[in-house]
Amino acid sequence: KNEVEQSPQNLTAQEGEFITINCSYSVGISALHWLQQHPGGGIVSLFMLSSGKKKHGRLIATINIQEKHSSLHITASHPRDSAVYICAVTASGSRLTFGEGTQLTVNP
Amino acid sequence: DADVTQTPRNRITKTGKRIMLECSQTKGHDRMYWYRQDPGLGLRLIYYSFDVKDINKGEISDGYSVSRQAQAKFSLSLESAIPNQTALYFCATSGAFSENTQYFGPGTRLTVL
């Protein structure tokens, strides 16, 4: 079993829908990261959080340390949000352990 | 200019050839990483370096070697490339604290025939 599990693996939505991507992990962590990988391959960091909730524009990330679970929400989704969203955790030093990613497609 | 650059961006080579992938960063970070990405497996750590004199193996270091030539440069070598090393390779950097964000390069797509 992977240390970091994401669901769903694939998600298709209509423009404007509220989207949730889930991440569960099985190890103690110091931080959890949400990353976005664009169709061209580039990876950018969206959030890093160790407790509570963070918001940036239409993106919201939450984490529940006790339940070892995090969610990434996208409000009012748009086709430009189409990408792979990757959850990763920092469990040892700066080393990241990654989930397999969630492929999101938002149709107009 | 990009903070983390990788060269080459694409490379096709033959089995048995020696290949070097290079990474440079202008963020002034001490910590640098090499990952590979395969469909269905996510990103996996190959090697990492916390400073110029520190090199550590990641989870899949067999068949790879690295060199940290300077704070800003971290190279990954495949001494004798094999087809199952065909993948997308990413370099990343981060600051000194374990909670720091990692900044990724644009990736190198390597194909070994």
Boltz contact constraints between the chains, C-beta under 6 A:
constraints:
  - contact:
      token1: [A, 30]
      token2: [B, 98]
      max_distance: 6.0
  - contact:
      token1: [A, 30]
      token2: [B, 99]
      max_distance: 6.0
  - contact:
      token1: [A, 31]
      token2: [B, 99]
      max_distance: 6.0
  - contact:
      token1: [A, 41]
      token2: [B, 107]
      max_distance: 6.0
  - contact:
      token1: [A, 42]
      token2: [B, 106]
      max_distance: 6.0
  - contact:
      token1: [A, 43]
      token2: [B, 104]
      max_distance: 6.0
  - contact:
      token1: [A, 45]
      token2: [B, 101]
      max_distance: 6.0
  - contact:
      token1: [A, 48]
      token2: [B, 101]
      max_distance: 6.0
  - contact:
      token1: [A, 90]
      token2: [B, 98]
      max_distance: 6.0
  - contact:
      token1: [A, 93]
      token2: [B, 98]
      max_distance: 6.0
  - contact:
      token1: [A, 94]
      token2: [B, 31]
      max_distance: 6.0
  - contact:
      token1: [A, 94]
      token2: [B, 94]
      max_distance: 6.0
  - contact:
      token1: [A, 94]
      token2: [B, 98]
      max_distance: 6.0
  - contact:
      token1: [A, 98]
      token2: [B, 42]
      max_distance: 6.0
  - contact:
      token1: [A, 98]
      token2: [B, 43]
      max_distance: 6.0
  - contact:
      token1: [A, 100]
      token2: [B, 42]
      max_distance: 6.0
